[in-house]
Amino acid sequence: MHGFCTVSRLTLCFAHGPPGSAIFVREPQTANRTAVSQARPPELHDDADARSLARRYPRGLHIDPHSHTWAQVLYAVSGVMWVEVGREALVVPPQRAVWLPAGTVHSIHMMSEVEMRNLYLHERNVGHLSRRSDVFEINGLLRELITSIAEYERTHARDETYLEAAYRLAMLELGHAPRSSLRIALPDASDRRLDALCRAVIDNPSIAISFEQHAASVGASVRTLARLFTRELGVGFAEWRRQVQLAVAVSGLAEGRSVSSIARSLGFQPSSFSDMFRRELGAPPTSFEASSTLSEAASDASPEQGRDKLSTDG
């Protein structure tokens, strides 16, 4: 039986292409975002245990909500993805990968040009992994395994002995990888005003735009929105926006952007941004290097606090 994808809002259309290639259909570009229906995964047969996909996506491209019949490891060897799963958003730089059990509905927005390298795993081989979506920290070994598997399958005839060993080791590594705790709660869209405000903050999380300005733009009072934030998201506006800022900042650092550039894009002076970053994550932004995992950076600066703030061992 072949694997397939379901898309919640758009009709799926595929152009002709070589077997296993990722084909997508562009939708009209709106609000600096190019929407597409769905990237097609490789052919998923029940007589196989795993498959991979290597694909480049341009900045701003959006893949609408969909799911796969196999579990997926969603990973970008370069670039940053904004992934929405249920009522959570995950900002995913190259130091992280998203674990998506079979049937998990998710959408993806490319925050920069992305070199995607995905693994698709049959459910009979992933019983040791979580049954809910998760975010892994990616160390050097796991990064090399995922990218090597994807590149090998794209450029070589299948060597089942080699691939079986590589996939098996990758799945073992996933079971031991630390988990990231940086997640952003999302509204359920039942209140259009809260949903619109949250989307506006995600598009521009700068502190230069006040809560009052955001409230006015969606046609609601500050008091009403403050109540909605607490009831629907469990935190106040300022704390929720700070979570968005931290996720965006960590991803920018992972891409090699300067602290001063990130700070100013979020409306901070570099010194006040560094103070906020250290207070929330237990390490200064200067300790984060693009080549290290995110939890390693925090642990090096403050072993106990960094480990508690950024990840929990899985």
Backbone bond lengths (Angstrom), bond angles and torsions (degrees), N, CA, C in turn:
res aa  C-N    CA-C-N  psi(-1)  N-CA   C-N-CA  omega(-1)  CA-C   N-CA-C  phi
1 M - - - 1.466 - - 1.516 109.21 -
2 H 1.320 117.37 132.10 1.461 120.81 -179.05 1.520 110.19 -80.62
3 G 1.357 114.81 145.73 1.445 118.39 173.17 1.512 110.29 -72.68
4 F 1.329 116.37 158.95 1.452 119.27 177.39 1.506 108.16 -149.24
5 C 1.328 116.26 168.49 1.454 122.34 178.71 1.510 108.68 -118.93
6 T 1.327 115.48 145.33 1.453 119.69 173.70 1.511 108.40 -112.35
7 V 1.309 117.26 140.67 1.459 122.73 -179.48 1.504 108.38 -119.44
8 S 1.336 116.20 131.51 1.453 118.66 -170.04 1.517 114.36 -78.96
9 R 1.338 118.40 -26.19 1.464 118.03 -172.03 1.516 114.77 -122.49
10 L 1.325 118.60 -27.33 1.452 120.45 -173.61 1.515 110.78 -114.13
11 T 1.318 116.06 148.38 1.456 120.24 173.42 1.513 109.00 -70.75
12 L 1.305 116.89 134.45 1.448 121.68 -176.10 1.522 110.42 -84.77
13 C 1.308 116.72 128.55 1.468 122.02 179.01 1.517 107.83 -132.19
14 F 1.317 117.81 136.19 1.452 121.66 -179.82 1.517 110.32 -124.37
15 A 1.312 115.33 137.57 1.457 120.77 169.89 1.517 107.87 -84.57
16 H 1.331 116.54 164.46 1.453 120.06 178.58 1.518 109.65 -77.01
17 G 1.307 116.46 140.35 1.449 120.91 179.19 1.507 109.28 -161.32
18 P 1.333 117.59 175.24 1.464 120.63 -179.64 1.514 110.62 -65.89
19 P 1.336 118.49 151.73 1.459 121.87 -179.39 1.521 111.19 -54.29
20 G 1.338 114.90 133.82 1.455 119.66 176.21 1.510 114.12 82.68
21 S 1.319 119.12 -5.00 1.462 120.13 -179.48 1.521 109.65 -78.04
22 A 1.331 116.61 153.94 1.455 120.48 179.62 1.515 109.29 -89.22
23 I 1.305 116.80 118.43 1.453 122.12 -178.44 1.517 107.85 -116.93
24 F 1.321 116.92 135.00 1.451 117.79 177.67 1.520 109.76 -137.63
25 V 1.330 114.77 161.31 1.452 121.35 -179.04 1.515 108.57 -115.57
26 R 1.295 117.52 124.55 1.457 121.05 179.51 1.524 111.20 -76.34
27 E 1.321 115.24 140.03 1.452 122.23 172.23 1.526 107.84 -106.13
28 P 1.343 118.82 168.79 1.459 120.21 179.52 1.515 111.75 -56.53
29 Q 1.325 115.81 140.77 1.456 120.88 -179.71 1.515 109.77 -79.71
30 T 1.343 115.29 129.19 1.456 120.80 -179.87 1.509 108.82 -138.18
31 A 1.343 116.13 141.63 1.464 122.91 173.11 1.535 112.26 47.88
32 N 1.341 115.68 49.48 1.460 121.71 177.37 1.524 112.99 61.35
33 R 1.323 117.18 25.90 1.456 120.39 -177.61 1.510 108.69 -136.38
34 T 1.303 117.35 127.59 1.454 121.33 175.70 1.517 108.38 -97.85
35 A 1.324 117.13 117.05 1.457 120.63 -178.41 1.516 109.85 -90.60
36 V 1.311 116.51 142.77 1.451 121.95 172.25 1.516 107.29 -130.75
37 S 1.323 116.11 161.74 1.460 118.14 -177.39 1.518 111.17 -76.49
38 Q 1.332 117.50 -58.98 1.449 119.12 -173.40 1.519 110.65 -169.20
39 A 1.318 116.71 134.84 1.460 120.29 171.00 1.523 107.59 -81.74
40 R 1.334 116.72 128.56 1.458 119.90 -177.52 1.526 110.31 -79.38
41 P 1.340 118.36 128.85 1.458 120.00 177.51 1.517 110.35 -74.54
42 P 1.326 117.42 171.60 1.464 119.07 174.43 1.529 110.38 -65.36
43 E 1.325 116.49 165.60 1.463 120.54 177.81 1.526 109.31 -63.51
44 L 1.324 116.13 127.19 1.458 121.44 -176.64 1.521 108.75 -112.82
45 H 1.327 116.90 107.54 1.456 122.70 -177.95 1.517 109.81 -105.54
46 D 1.323 116.30 147.52 1.459 120.28 179.60 1.523 112.94 -65.71
47 D 1.324 116.89 -20.37 1.461 118.71 -179.92 1.535 111.89 -86.51
48 A 1.323 117.47 3.36 1.465 122.42 176.37 1.526 109.20 -111.86
49 D 1.319 116.07 157.22 1.456 120.97 -179.64 1.527 112.96 -101.27
50 A 1.332 117.62 -26.51 1.454 120.26 -174.08 1.524 109.91 -162.10
51 R 1.316 115.67 154.81 1.451 123.54 174.83 1.530 107.95 -145.27
52 S 1.324 116.01 165.32 1.460 120.55 -179.94 1.524 110.05 -133.54
53 L 1.330 115.05 168.52 1.466 121.53 179.16 1.514 108.82 -144.88
54 A 1.318 117.54 132.69 1.468 123.58 173.56 1.518 107.52 -119.54
55 R 1.329 116.32 126.18 1.465 119.02 -175.60 1.519 110.01 -156.12
56 R 1.328 116.99 143.33 1.466 122.31 174.67 1.523 109.26 -104.02
57 Y 1.347 115.60 134.99 1.462 121.12 178.27 1.527 109.97 -124.12
58 P 1.318 118.20 141.73 1.472 119.94 179.76 1.529 111.86 -78.13
59 R 1.317 115.64 158.61 1.457 122.42 175.60 1.531 109.79 -57.43
60 G 1.326 116.65 138.10 1.453 121.89 175.90 1.508 114.79 89.16
61 L 1.328 118.34 -9.54 1.454 120.53 -179.49 1.524 110.15 -71.12
62 H 1.318 116.16 141.53 1.467 121.86 -177.47 1.522 109.65 -126.79
63 I 1.323 115.95 130.53 1.462 122.43 175.15 1.519 107.57 -106.95
64 D 1.301 117.33 119.59 1.458 122.27 -174.20 1.527 112.35 -69.81
65 P 1.328 116.52 167.03 1.476 120.20 -176.43 1.524 112.81 -54.51
66 H 1.336 115.51 134.62 1.457 122.40 -178.30 1.522 108.08 -161.04
67 S 1.314 117.09 173.52 1.460 121.69 175.76 1.519 109.30 -143.01
68 H 1.348 115.88 166.84 1.463 122.21 179.01 1.521 109.85 -123.57
69 T 1.322 116.41 154.94 1.460 120.39 -179.69 1.523 112.16 -79.17
70 W 1.329 118.08 -16.66 1.460 122.59 174.71 1.532 108.96 -110.45
71 A 1.327 116.16 160.09 1.458 120.64 172.24 1.525 109.34 -65.99
72 Q 1.327 115.68 153.55 1.468 120.28 -175.38 1.517 110.79 -134.38
73 V 1.324 115.77 138.83 1.458 122.46 166.18 1.520 106.01 -104.71
74 L 1.317 116.62 110.16 1.461 123.31 -176.22 1.522 108.20 -95.94
75 Y 1.330 116.33 115.15 1.459 119.98 -172.13 1.523 110.75 -143.08
76 A 1.334 115.97 141.39 1.463 121.93 174.51 1.527 108.32 -119.12
77 V 1.315 116.62 118.05 1.453 120.22 179.80 1.530 110.34 -70.07
78 S 1.330 117.26 -22.50 1.462 121.73 171.20 1.519 108.02 -148.47
79 G 1.328 115.77 151.82 1.453 120.55 -177.53 1.522 112.00 92.81
80 V 1.331 115.09 173.18 1.466 121.70 -176.07 1.517 109.95 -128.37
81 M 1.333 116.01 133.70 1.466 122.32 178.57 1.523 110.26 -112.40
82 W 1.317 115.71 145.05 1.469 122.65 169.15 1.528 105.60 -106.02
83 V 1.320 116.72 113.30 1.455 121.90 -174.79 1.530 109.06 -114.11
84 E 1.323 116.46 128.69 1.458 121.02 177.07 1.520 109.45 -109.72
85 V 1.333 115.28 126.39 1.461 123.05 179.29 1.525 107.13 -131.44
86 G 1.328 116.95 114.39 1.448 119.39 -177.33 1.517 110.38 60.69
87 R 1.320 116.51 -126.52 1.462 121.02 -179.88 1.525 111.18 -105.88
88 E 1.336 115.78 33.97 1.450 120.74 176.52 1.518 110.53 -132.04
89 A 1.325 115.63 146.20 1.461 121.88 172.61 1.519 108.34 -114.19
90 L 1.312 115.55 141.34 1.456 122.26 -178.42 1.519 108.11 -127.25
91 V 1.317 117.76 124.34 1.458 121.53 174.53 1.524 106.71 -93.81
92 V 1.342 115.84 121.93 1.470 120.82 -166.52 1.531 110.57 -121.07
93 P 1.338 117.64 97.46 1.470 120.99 172.20 1.526 109.90 -85.13
94 P 1.326 118.19 -178.95 1.475 120.14 -177.76 1.531 114.54 -64.20
95 Q 1.323 117.80 -12.13 1.461 120.26 177.68 1.527 112.83 -85.87
96 R 1.338 116.69 1.93 1.459 120.43 -179.75 1.516 109.92 -134.58
97 A 1.334 114.94 157.63 1.462 121.99 170.15 1.526 107.75 -137.25
98 V 1.316 116.32 152.66 1.461 121.18 -179.75 1.523 109.25 -103.06
99 W 1.310 115.85 131.35 1.458 122.61 175.56 1.529 108.24 -95.73
100 L 1.326 117.11 123.22 1.458 122.72 -177.65 1.531 108.96 -125.14
101 P 1.325 118.50 103.43 1.466 119.68 175.83 1.525 111.03 -59.07
102 A 1.312 116.96 158.55 1.468 121.21 -179.59 1.521 110.19 -53.48
103 G 1.337 115.36 136.41 1.463 121.04 177.65 1.511 115.36 84.62
104 T 1.337 118.85 1.59 1.459 121.76 -179.15 1.528 110.58 -76.86
105 V 1.310 117.38 120.03 1.463 121.92 179.16 1.531 108.73 -77.55
106 H 1.332 115.84 130.71 1.458 120.45 -178.23 1.524 109.74 -151.25
107 S 1.317 116.47 156.33 1.462 122.28 173.00 1.520 107.85 -128.54
108 I 1.341 116.01 158.85 1.461 121.04 -174.69 1.526 109.07 -136.03
109 H 1.324 116.21 133.52 1.468 121.89 172.68 1.524 107.84 -122.11
110 M 1.310 116.40 130.07 1.468 121.04 -178.69 1.534 109.33 -85.45
111 M 1.331 116.55 110.20 1.455 121.15 -179.30 1.532 111.39 -78.36
112 S 1.318 116.58 -13.91 1.460 123.13 175.29 1.524 105.96 -154.44
113 E 1.318 117.57 178.48 1.460 118.32 172.36 1.528 108.41 -61.45
114 V 1.313 116.01 134.23 1.465 121.07 -171.99 1.525 110.57 -122.79
115 E 1.323 115.79 130.97 1.461 122.56 169.87 1.529 106.55 -100.78
116 M 1.327 116.30 97.43 1.457 120.98 -173.57 1.526 110.78 -87.98
117 R 1.328 115.31 138.48 1.454 122.54 175.83 1.526 107.14 -135.77
118 N 1.316 117.54 101.50 1.459 122.10 -174.68 1.515 112.08 -107.25
119 L 1.323 115.64 149.55 1.456 121.91 169.72 1.528 108.36 -114.01
120 Y 1.329 116.60 139.25 1.461 123.28 174.93 1.523 107.26 -117.56
121 L 1.337 117.03 123.12 1.459 122.14 -170.29 1.521 110.72 -122.53
122 H 1.320 116.14 131.01 1.466 120.95 178.46 1.524 109.30 -65.98
123 E 1.338 115.48 142.81 1.459 120.06 -173.89 1.526 113.26 -61.79
124 R 1.337 118.03 -22.71 1.464 118.81 -178.84 1.525 112.29 -69.95
125 N 1.331 117.50 -12.10 1.463 120.79 -177.30 1.520 114.40 -109.67
126 V 1.322 117.88 3.88 1.466 119.28 -173.64 1.526 112.29 -122.59
127 G 1.317 117.22 25.51 1.458 120.38 -179.66 1.513 113.35 -63.27
128 H 1.353 117.67 -22.49 1.465 121.32 -179.53 1.523 112.15 -83.22
129 L 1.332 117.76 -6.00 1.464 121.46 -179.09 1.526 110.66 -101.97
130 S 1.319 115.57 165.28 1.460 121.40 -174.54 1.527 112.09 -62.90
131 R 1.336 115.70 149.85 1.457 120.89 175.83 1.522 112.09 -91.92
132 R 1.308 116.70 4.51 1.461 121.07 173.90 1.523 108.43 -123.89
133 S 1.312 115.84 160.94 1.462 119.55 -179.03 1.527 109.94 -61.56
134 D 1.313 115.76 150.34 1.454 121.05 -176.37 1.522 108.98 -151.42
135 V 1.320 116.26 169.27 1.462 121.95 177.12 1.520 108.44 -126.77
136 F 1.324 116.19 123.85 1.455 122.26 -179.28 1.516 110.58 -100.10
137 E 1.332 115.62 146.03 1.457 120.76 164.80 1.534 107.65 -82.02
138 I 1.313 116.43 134.64 1.465 121.63 -175.04 1.527 109.83 -104.01
139 N 1.337 116.61 114.90 1.462 120.03 175.55 1.530 110.18 -89.09
140 G 1.317 116.23 -179.94 1.459 119.49 -175.54 1.517 113.84 -61.70
141 L 1.341 117.22 -40.25 1.456 120.19 -179.33 1.517 111.50 -65.01
142 L 1.333 116.84 -47.32 1.456 120.00 -178.36 1.530 111.29 -65.51
143 R 1.328 116.41 -37.79 1.462 120.00 176.86 1.524 110.67 -61.19
144 E 1.327 117.11 -45.62 1.462 120.13 -179.69 1.529 111.85 -67.17
145 L 1.314 117.67 -37.03 1.464 120.38 178.26 1.529 111.05 -63.02
146 I 1.336 116.81 -48.83 1.468 120.04 -177.46 1.521 110.65 -63.71
147 T 1.329 116.82 -48.25 1.464 119.27 -177.33 1.522 111.24 -68.38
148 S 1.324 117.70 -38.17 1.467 120.00 -179.57 1.522 111.23 -65.86
149 I 1.331 116.98 -41.87 1.463 120.62 178.55 1.529 110.06 -61.30
150 A 1.345 116.42 -48.32 1.465 120.32 -177.52 1.520 111.58 -63.60
151 E 1.328 117.39 -43.09 1.461 120.51 179.66 1.530 111.12 -68.26
152 Y 1.310 116.65 -39.18 1.463 120.22 -179.48 1.521 111.03 -63.54
153 E 1.329 116.68 -46.44 1.471 119.66 -178.69 1.519 111.84 -67.16
154 R 1.310 116.61 -26.68 1.464 119.85 -179.39 1.523 111.55 -77.99
155 T 1.328 118.00 -29.85 1.469 120.07 -169.79 1.525 114.56 -116.55
156 H 1.345 118.03 -6.83 1.460 120.19 -176.77 1.529 111.35 -125.88
157 A 1.310 115.26 158.34 1.466 119.63 167.22 1.521 107.89 -67.24
158 R 1.316 117.07 147.19 1.457 120.45 -174.64 1.531 111.47 -65.29
159 D 1.314 114.30 127.18 1.466 121.97 171.66 1.524 105.13 -110.78
160 E 1.320 117.01 98.46 1.462 120.81 -171.31 1.517 112.51 -62.17
161 T 1.323 117.34 -35.41 1.466 119.81 -179.78 1.524 110.70 -63.85
162 Y 1.337 115.46 -47.55 1.468 120.06 178.95 1.533 110.94 -63.10
163 L 1.324 117.30 -48.21 1.459 120.76 -176.05 1.521 111.89 -66.12
164 E 1.329 117.15 -39.19 1.463 119.25 178.64 1.524 111.01 -60.71
165 A 1.326 116.92 -42.84 1.461 121.00 179.01 1.530 111.18 -66.43
166 A 1.335 117.08 -42.67 1.465 121.00 -178.72 1.521 111.02 -66.01
167 Y 1.341 116.65 -45.59 1.463 119.45 178.86 1.528 111.14 -63.56
168 R 1.330 116.58 -40.97 1.463 119.80 -179.02 1.530 110.76 -61.24
169 L 1.333 116.67 -43.74 1.461 119.95 178.95 1.529 111.00 -65.99
170 A 1.344 116.97 -39.78 1.464 119.95 178.20 1.529 110.95 -61.22
171 M 1.323 117.08 -41.83 1.460 120.02 -179.76 1.523 111.70 -68.10
172 L 1.339 117.34 -35.02 1.460 120.37 174.75 1.526 111.10 -65.05
173 E 1.331 116.28 -43.15 1.463 120.60 178.76 1.531 111.56 -63.04
174 L 1.334 117.26 -39.79 1.466 120.36 177.85 1.520 111.05 -59.71
175 G 1.330 116.21 -38.07 1.454 119.67 -179.60 1.509 113.67 -65.22
176 H 1.341 117.61 -22.45 1.460 121.83 -178.22 1.531 113.23 -107.33
177 A 1.319 117.56 -4.41 1.466 120.08 -177.07 1.522 110.73 -70.22
178 P 1.341 118.35 139.59 1.468 120.12 175.31 1.513 110.87 -65.86
179 R 1.314 115.37 152.36 1.461 121.59 -179.91 1.524 110.70 -98.77
180 S 1.304 116.35 147.35 1.468 122.07 176.16 1.515 109.36 -90.39
181 S 1.328 115.81 143.14 1.465 120.07 179.75 1.523 112.31 -108.08
182 L 1.332 117.50 5.18 1.465 119.90 179.87 1.531 109.93 -82.31
183 R 1.319 115.79 98.62 1.461 121.69 179.81 1.523 108.27 -131.97
184 I 1.307 116.20 152.86 1.464 121.43 -178.22 1.518 108.48 -119.06
185 A 1.324 116.78 119.95 1.460 120.78 178.09 1.524 109.77 -68.65
186 L 1.330 116.36 142.14 1.462 122.27 179.45 1.522 110.26 -120.19
187 P 1.336 117.83 148.24 1.467 120.08 175.67 1.524 110.51 -71.51
188 D 1.311 115.46 162.32 1.474 118.97 -178.41 1.521 113.22 -90.17
189 A 1.327 117.13 8.64 1.472 123.68 176.65 1.519 112.85 71.55
190 S 1.333 118.25 9.17 1.466 119.82 177.48 1.530 111.51 -72.17
191 D 1.324 116.81 -24.55 1.464 121.08 175.29 1.527 107.81 -116.44
192 R 1.320 116.77 110.45 1.463 121.09 -173.53 1.526 112.29 -63.33
193 R 1.339 117.24 -29.20 1.459 120.04 -178.90 1.528 110.91 -68.49
194 L 1.331 116.48 -46.75 1.463 119.68 177.81 1.516 110.54 -64.60
195 D 1.323 116.76 -42.50 1.460 120.35 -179.92 1.521 110.76 -61.51
196 A 1.341 116.95 -44.11 1.465 121.04 -179.50 1.526 111.08 -64.66
197 L 1.328 117.05 -40.43 1.463 119.95 179.97 1.532 110.37 -65.40
198 C 1.326 116.99 -44.51 1.467 120.11 -179.88 1.521 110.72 -61.74
199 R 1.329 117.73 -41.77 1.462 120.28 178.86 1.521 110.73 -64.68
200 A 1.332 116.74 -36.58 1.460 120.01 178.56 1.529 111.07 -65.59
201 V 1.327 117.00 -39.61 1.463 120.68 178.39 1.526 110.46 -68.15
202 I 1.326 117.24 -40.52 1.460 120.57 178.22 1.528 110.22 -61.22
203 D 1.332 116.42 -39.85 1.463 120.36 178.42 1.522 111.71 -67.91
204 N 1.350 116.57 -34.68 1.465 120.94 -179.12 1.528 108.92 -148.77
205 P 1.356 117.52 90.71 1.470 119.94 -176.69 1.523 114.85 -83.47
206 S 1.313 117.99 17.82 1.460 121.78 -177.31 1.527 111.51 -64.45
207 I 1.353 115.96 140.29 1.462 120.44 176.07 1.523 111.23 -73.27
208 A 1.334 117.41 -5.71 1.464 120.26 177.70 1.527 111.27 -66.71
209 I 1.323 117.67 -20.26 1.463 121.95 177.34 1.523 107.70 -100.73
210 S 1.319 117.05 116.61 1.460 121.25 -174.47 1.522 111.73 -77.96
211 F 1.324 115.55 164.12 1.461 121.79 175.26 1.529 109.64 -59.18
212 E 1.326 116.19 -40.11 1.459 120.67 -179.80 1.530 111.07 -62.96
213 Q 1.318 117.55 -40.33 1.465 120.58 177.82 1.527 111.57 -65.94
214 H 1.323 116.01 -42.43 1.460 119.59 176.89 1.527 110.74 -61.78
215 A 1.348 116.62 -42.94 1.463 120.67 -179.22 1.528 110.99 -61.89
216 A 1.329 115.43 -44.04 1.462 119.42 179.55 1.525 111.33 -62.54
217 S 1.323 116.98 -36.36 1.465 120.36 -176.79 1.523 112.62 -69.21
218 V 1.339 117.67 -23.85 1.467 120.16 179.75 1.526 111.99 -105.05
219 G 1.341 117.16 2.14 1.460 120.63 174.50 1.514 114.63 74.75
220 A 1.322 117.08 38.58 1.464 120.52 179.23 1.518 108.95 -139.09
221 S 1.320 116.34 158.24 1.460 120.60 178.90 1.524 109.95 -79.80
222 V 1.326 115.62 156.39 1.459 121.17 177.20 1.524 109.95 -60.16
223 R 1.326 116.76 -40.27 1.466 120.31 -178.89 1.524 111.02 -62.55
224 T 1.327 116.81 -43.88 1.469 120.37 -179.73 1.523 110.68 -63.04
225 L 1.334 116.02 -45.66 1.463 119.10 -178.28 1.527 112.04 -68.78
226 A 1.326 117.44 -35.67 1.465 120.08 177.27 1.522 109.94 -61.43
227 R 1.323 116.36 -40.05 1.462 120.38 178.26 1.531 110.92 -66.42
228 L 1.341 116.63 -40.48 1.463 120.50 179.46 1.531 111.60 -65.65
229 F 1.324 117.17 -40.62 1.461 120.15 178.68 1.528 110.60 -59.47
230 T 1.325 116.05 -47.32 1.465 119.72 -178.21 1.516 111.49 -65.12
231 R 1.340 116.01 -41.57 1.468 120.06 -176.44 1.522 112.39 -73.47
232 E 1.342 117.55 -43.01 1.458 121.06 -172.77 1.530 113.61 -89.89
233 L 1.336 117.36 -33.52 1.459 120.51 -173.18 1.529 113.31 -114.37
234 G 1.321 116.68 -9.92 1.455 120.06 175.24 1.510 115.40 80.07
235 V 1.318 118.32 1.16 1.464 122.82 178.71 1.525 109.02 -141.74
236 G 1.330 116.13 164.64 1.448 120.18 175.63 1.520 112.24 -78.41
237 F 1.329 115.92 171.53 1.463 120.95 -177.74 1.520 111.87 -58.53
238 A 1.346 117.47 -47.56 1.467 120.77 -175.20 1.529 111.00 -61.44
239 E 1.335 116.70 -43.60 1.461 119.30 -179.66 1.528 111.30 -67.88
240 W 1.330 116.95 -39.90 1.463 119.41 179.90 1.529 110.45 -64.58
241 R 1.336 117.20 -43.79 1.466 119.04 178.56 1.524 110.98 -63.96
242 R 1.320 116.67 -35.21 1.465 119.41 177.94 1.524 110.64 -63.75
243 Q 1.331 118.08 -36.92 1.462 120.56 176.17 1.528 111.01 -61.35
244 V 1.331 116.25 -42.07 1.467 120.46 177.11 1.523 109.72 -63.22
245 Q 1.326 117.00 -45.01 1.461 120.91 -179.36 1.523 111.91 -60.73
246 L 1.323 116.50 -42.88 1.462 120.20 -179.65 1.520 111.62 -65.28
247 A 1.326 116.60 -41.81 1.464 120.13 179.10 1.522 110.85 -63.00
248 V 1.322 116.08 -44.10 1.464 120.62 178.78 1.524 110.32 -65.87
249 A 1.336 116.50 -39.91 1.466 120.52 -178.67 1.522 111.37 -66.11
250 V 1.322 117.68 -46.56 1.461 120.67 -179.96 1.525 110.67 -60.33
251 S 1.328 116.04 -39.90 1.458 119.04 178.86 1.521 111.66 -67.43
252 G 1.347 116.85 -38.89 1.455 120.09 176.56 1.522 111.91 -62.19
253 L 1.339 116.14 -41.35 1.462 120.04 177.44 1.526 110.79 -64.45
254 A 1.332 115.70 -38.42 1.464 119.71 178.84 1.524 111.75 -63.78
255 E 1.321 116.45 -27.90 1.469 120.68 177.90 1.522 112.72 -84.52
256 G 1.354 116.53 -6.46 1.452 119.66 178.60 1.521 114.41 94.54
257 R 1.344 118.41 10.97 1.476 120.32 176.99 1.522 109.78 -69.64
258 S 1.326 116.49 152.82 1.462 120.76 -179.56 1.526 110.48 -76.02
259 V 1.323 115.62 153.38 1.462 120.99 178.45 1.524 110.49 -60.28
260 S 1.328 117.10 -43.01 1.465 119.86 -177.42 1.531 111.33 -64.89
261 S 1.321 117.57 -37.74 1.461 120.72 178.42 1.528 111.20 -64.54
262 I 1.327 116.38 -45.26 1.460 120.22 179.33 1.521 110.30 -64.89
263 A 1.331 116.91 -44.53 1.463 120.80 -178.63 1.528 111.16 -57.86
264 R 1.326 116.77 -48.52 1.463 119.86 -177.04 1.531 112.02 -67.84
265 S 1.340 116.57 -32.81 1.467 118.64 178.24 1.525 111.57 -66.96
266 L 1.329 116.20 -22.46 1.465 121.18 179.07 1.528 112.33 -99.02
267 G 1.330 116.84 4.01 1.465 120.82 176.50 1.513 115.26 88.63
268 F 1.337 117.85 9.77 1.463 122.26 -178.11 1.523 111.20 -101.41
269 Q 1.324 115.48 155.55 1.451 120.71 159.51 1.520 107.08 -77.44
270 P 1.338 119.44 146.43 1.470 120.49 -176.19 1.520 114.23 -52.45
271 S 1.337 117.85 -39.74 1.472 119.97 -177.59 1.524 111.63 -67.77
272 S 1.333 117.86 -42.93 1.465 119.90 179.68 1.525 111.25 -70.16
273 F 1.336 116.93 -33.73 1.459 120.15 175.26 1.524 110.63 -64.24
274 S 1.324 117.43 -44.58 1.461 121.08 179.79 1.524 111.10 -61.88
275 D 1.336 116.35 -39.24 1.468 120.13 177.91 1.525 110.94 -63.04
276 M 1.327 116.71 -45.48 1.459 120.88 179.08 1.517 111.01 -63.12
277 F 1.310 116.98 -43.83 1.458 122.50 -178.37 1.527 110.67 -61.61
278 R 1.328 116.53 -47.22 1.470 121.00 179.83 1.529 110.51 -64.22
279 R 1.307 117.11 -41.81 1.468 121.01 -179.39 1.533 111.49 -61.81
280 E 1.327 116.29 -39.44 1.469 120.20 -175.46 1.529 112.99 -84.20
281 L 1.335 117.53 -37.06 1.461 120.39 -172.29 1.527 114.43 -112.29
282 G 1.339 116.34 -3.31 1.453 118.44 174.45 1.504 115.85 80.18
283 A 1.324 118.10 10.13 1.458 122.12 179.95 1.522 108.55 -155.72
284 P 1.339 118.37 148.61 1.456 120.04 177.11 1.522 110.96 -72.62
285 P 1.328 117.90 152.91 1.467 119.53 -179.99 1.519 113.20 -61.88
286 T 1.336 117.41 -25.11 1.465 119.87 179.97 1.525 112.57 -68.13
287 S 1.347 118.20 -13.64 1.474 120.37 179.83 1.523 111.84 -84.28
288 F 1.327 117.31 -8.42 1.455 120.85 -177.86 1.520 109.90 -91.80
289 E 1.320 116.11 119.79 1.453 121.88 179.00 1.519 109.84 -112.84
290 A 1.303 116.03 145.21 1.465 120.28 -177.69 1.522 112.26 -60.77
291 S 1.331 117.82 -24.96 1.461 120.28 -175.75 1.520 113.90 -87.70
292 S 1.344 117.96 -10.20 1.457 120.55 -176.62 1.516 110.79 -102.60
293 T 1.331 116.53 161.90 1.462 118.35 172.32 1.517 107.92 -73.38
294 L 1.319 117.40 159.09 1.453 120.99 -175.76 1.517 111.47 -67.77
295 S 1.329 117.68 -39.20 1.460 119.68 -179.29 1.527 111.16 -69.85
296 E 1.339 118.25 -32.63 1.459 121.24 177.75 1.526 110.47 -62.58
297 A 1.316 116.75 -40.07 1.464 120.22 -178.21 1.517 110.92 -62.43
298 A 1.330 116.64 -45.76 1.455 120.07 179.93 1.524 111.30 -69.29
299 S 1.319 116.97 -39.54 1.463 120.35 -178.62 1.513 111.51 -66.30
300 D 1.330 117.67 -36.26 1.459 120.87 178.48 1.520 111.46 -64.08
301 A 1.335 115.71 -35.95 1.454 119.77 -177.22 1.522 111.75 -81.85
302 S 1.325 117.27 -37.86 1.451 122.29 -177.07 1.516 107.83 -154.07
303 P 1.322 119.21 87.87 1.463 122.40 -166.93 1.505 114.73 -50.63
304 E 1.322 119.55 -51.36 1.460 119.92 -174.50 1.522 111.84 -75.08
305 Q 1.336 116.35 -48.28 1.451 119.40 -177.86 1.506 111.56 -66.28
306 G 1.336 117.33 -41.69 1.450 120.37 -179.49 1.511 112.05 -62.20
307 R 1.338 116.44 -42.21 1.455 119.43 -178.63 1.516 110.60 -64.69
308 D 1.360 116.99 -39.70 1.463 120.04 -179.45 1.507 111.53 -70.09
309 K 1.326 117.81 -36.28 1.460 120.61 -174.70 1.522 112.48 -74.23
310 L 1.339 116.83 -44.38 1.457 119.13 -168.57 1.512 115.45 -95.40
311 S 1.318 117.95 -26.90 1.454 116.95 -176.20 1.506 111.39 -157.91
312 T 1.327 114.17 163.34 1.446 121.42 171.90 1.505 106.59 -126.80
313 D 1.304 117.29 133.91 1.470 120.14 -178.28 1.495 109.72 -62.59
314 G 1.351 114.86 137.69 1.450 119.71 -179.26 1.497 110.57 -113.31
